[in-house]
Amino acid sequence: MVSRECMYCGKQFFTYPAHIKNGGGKYCSYECAGLVKRGKPSYARTEEHKEKMSKLKVGSPESIKAGKMFSKMNSSKKGKTIEEIYGEDRAQEIRIKLRKYGPENNNWKGGKAKQKYSKEFNQQMKNYIKKRDGYKCARCEITDEEARKLDMFNRGLQIHHIDYDRNNSLPDNLITLCKTCNSRANGHRNYWIELYRRMLLCRN
């Protein structure tokens, strides 16, 4: 974590080096960033651009022509197979990308509906797990205070169910994670289950 000074309000805050490398880490919150950008266009409004946009008013010949063009593009794919649209070579690749439901999806839970948390998963249990893990994220080792500073809703560390079973709230199935690491664990579940189980075994 790197300490930075907000370019709008001057407040000190912490951010990741990767955020700074990618051009971020300038403002302490979304509010400050919004105040700086408020009223500023997202792209340059040149005279040429203004003239072009004025011609595209609803009902003008240019806007009708553009609408027909997009309608033609969409209707050209109607009733055709994936092979006919993308070709034999790319058909299988496209089919894999379009698989959003069922066992082929990384987040497939075996057809289970959303579970409710067990009675054992209470605040006392959460505090116990945080204390056991040293009040740090098990993966990136960010502290609760740092996690709150990085989150616009002031959310700190969270408790994650390793096997994704909300009814299994035993200590050896719970681990402390920050919001970012907990969100990442939603995909490729088998990988995260194995990783966090190994981490707990190494501690014991």
N, C-alpha and C positions, 0 to 999 in steps of 0.2 A: 504494500500500500504506500502511496506517495501523498505527501501533504501539499495542497495547492491553495491558492487564494482566488476567491470568486472574482471574476472580472467586472461584475455588476455591483455587488454589495460589499466586497472586500473580506467576506467571512472565510475563515480557514476551514477546509474540508479534506477528506481523504478520497482517493480514487485509484484505480488500477493503472499501472504503467501502459498496458495495452490500450486503454481509453485515450490516453495522451498521444500515443503513437498514431492512433487512427483519427486524430484531430479533435477529440473530445476532452473532457476534464477541464472545461473553461469556467463552468458555473456550478454553484453548490446545489442547485435544485432546478426542477422544471419551471418553477415560478420565475426565477431570475432569468433563465434562458428565454422564457416567453416575453418578459418585459423588455429585453434587449431587442428581440426580433419583431415585436409588435409594430405593425404599420409598415414593415419592410417587405417588399415583394420577394417571392421565392426565386424570381429570375428577372433579368433586365428587360424593361419595357421600352424597346427601341421604337422609333417612329415607324419603321417598316413592320414591326410586330403589331403595333396599334392599328395600322391600316389594314393588315391582314385579318385581324380579329373583328374589325368593324364590318367587313364584308361577309363574315360568317354569322350574321344575325339570323335569328329564326325566321324562316320564310324566304330568305334571299336565295337566288339561284345557286350560289356557292355552297350554302348549307344543305340544300336539297340534293345537290350532286354528291356531297360527302356522305349524306345519309344513305343514299342509294348504293354507294360504293361499299359501305360496311355491311349493308343488308345482303348484297350479292356475295360478299366474302363468307358470311355465316351460312347462307342457304346453299353454297357450293358443297358443303360437307354433309348436308342432310341425306340420310338413306345410304351413306357409303360406309364400308367397313374400314377398320384401322389400316389394313393393308392397302386399300385403295387411296387413302388420304396420305399416309406417311411412307408407303412402299414396304416391300417384303423385308428389307434389311433392318428397318427401324421399328417394325411392328411389335416385336417381342419386348423391346426396350420401353416402348410407350405403354404396353399392357402392364408391365411391372410398375411403372410410375402411377398408373391409374388405379391400382389396387388400394383402396382406402378402407375397406371393410373386411371383417372376418379374420381368420387365422393368419393371413398374409400380412396383416398390419402389425407394426412393432408394439403397439399398445393393446393388442388383443388380450382380454382377460378371461377367455373361455366362456363368453356369453353372460358373465355375471353383471347384475345391475349394481349401481353405486351403493357401497356398503356404509353403514353408520359405524362410528367409532364405539368401541366397547366401553363399559363403565370404568374399567381399570385405567383407561387412558384419560386421566384427569390432570389438573394443574400440578398436583403433588408429584405424580409420576414424571411429568415433563421437567419439573425442577430437578428431580433426582437424576434424570438422564443428562441434563445440561451440566450439572455438577460433576457427574462421573466423567464426562468428556472434556472437562476443564473449561467450560463456558466458551468453547471454540468450535467452529465448523470442522467436522472430522476430515473433510476433503481439502479445503483451501486454508483452514486455520484462521479464518477471519473471526474477530471477537464480536460479541453481541452489540457492543457500542458502535463498532465500525459498520456492522450490518445495518443498524438503524440510520446512520448518517447517509448511507448509500441509497436507502429506500425512501421514496417520496411519501410513503404512508407510515414511516417510522416503525416498520416491522423488523423485529430482531431475528434471532436464531429460531429454527423450527425443528420439530421432532419428526423423523421419517421412519415409517414402517418398512423394514428391509425387504420382507417378502410380499409387501403390498396388501397384506391381509389386515384389515382394520380391527378384526376381532382378536388378533394375536398381539396383545400389548405387553408381552413379557420383556424384561430389560434386554435380553440377548437378541431381541428382534427390533429394537429401537436404537436410533443413532441421531446425533445432533448435526444438522446441516443448516447452511444459510439459505436464503430464498432462491438464489441463483442455482446452487448445487442441487437443491430439492426439485427445482423445475427441470433440470437436465435429466434427473432420474426417471422422468415420465416415459422416456423412449428407451429402447434397447434394454428392457428390464432384466433379462438374464445376466447381462454384463454387470449391472449395478448390484444385483443381489449377490453375485459371487465376490465382487470387490468389497462391499461393506461387511460381508460375513468374514472375509479374510482379515479386514482391518480390526474387527472386534476380537478375533482369535489371537492376533498378534499382541493386542493390549493385555489379554489375559495370560 
